[in-house]
Amino acid sequence: MNTIFILILLSSILLLLLQDPSGILTAMLSGGMIGLQFGLKLIVIYSIWLSMLIILEKANIDKYIAKAIQKPLKKLFPKESNEAYLYLSLNLSCNILGMGGASTPAGIKAVESMGRQKNKIMLAVINSCSIQLIPTTVIAMRAVLHSKIDITIPSLIASLFSTALAIILVKILVKDN
């Protein structure tokens, strides 16, 4: 992967040398500044969302959400331990709220505590589809770039459709062990 980035960088510098030799340093510095500003804005937005997750945890709202989605989870992931259901519900509730990075530790613990291979595959597929009510990463990136168009509803529709299709395909194609 580093080789690809080095090739892109060298080809960009070569093109700049051919078109505007005096603009190389200016382009590199302005590009670096834009990248740094963008990264800092994303860190701030992620900090806010992760703080919201901590508030949800302190107020035990995460446990309420986990309890609310436990019935569907038992149908989606049959024959698992209570510990697995707790981690599954935390993982999926974080994903539903758009906090994918915060859901990763719960997802890893869920996989470790799960017994059935088909259920592990189902969790990986659902996490890959990234079902979200609030697509925080996309919203954050669009806010940083001052986008005026809201993509929440189309994103939700696409996410629900892809997740439903993925669940159906796992149920059909993956055999129980």
C-alpha positions, 0 to 999 in steps of 0.5 A: 500500500505504501508503494501505491501512495509513493507512486501517486505522490511521485507522479503528482510531483512530476506533473506539477514539475511539468505544468507549474514548477514554482507551485510545487511547494505551495501545493504541498503546503496548502494540501497539508494544511487542508488535510490537517484542518480536516483531520482536526475537525473530524477529531472534534466531531468524533469526540462529541459523539464518543462523549455522547456514548459515555453519557448514554452509558452513565445514564444506563440508556445503553442497557435500555437499548440493549434490552429493547433489541434483545428479542430480535437479536435472539431470533437473528443470533439463536442459541448464544449465551447471555454474555454474547447477547449483551455484547451483541446488543451494545455493538449493534446499538452503537452501530445504529447510533452511528458510532461504528468506532465505539462499537468495535470493542463490543463486537470483538467481545461478542465474537469471542463469546459466541459459539456458532460460526454462522452467528459470527458470520452474521455479525460480521456481515451486519457490521460490514453493512453498517446499519445506521440511523444517524450516519455520523461519519458522513454527516461529520465529513459533509459538515466539515466541507460545508455541504448543504444537502442532507443525505440522512434519509437516502443513507438510511434507506440504502443501509436498511436495504443492504443489511436486510439483503445481507441477512437474507443471504447469510441465512440462505448461503451459510450452513450451520456448523 
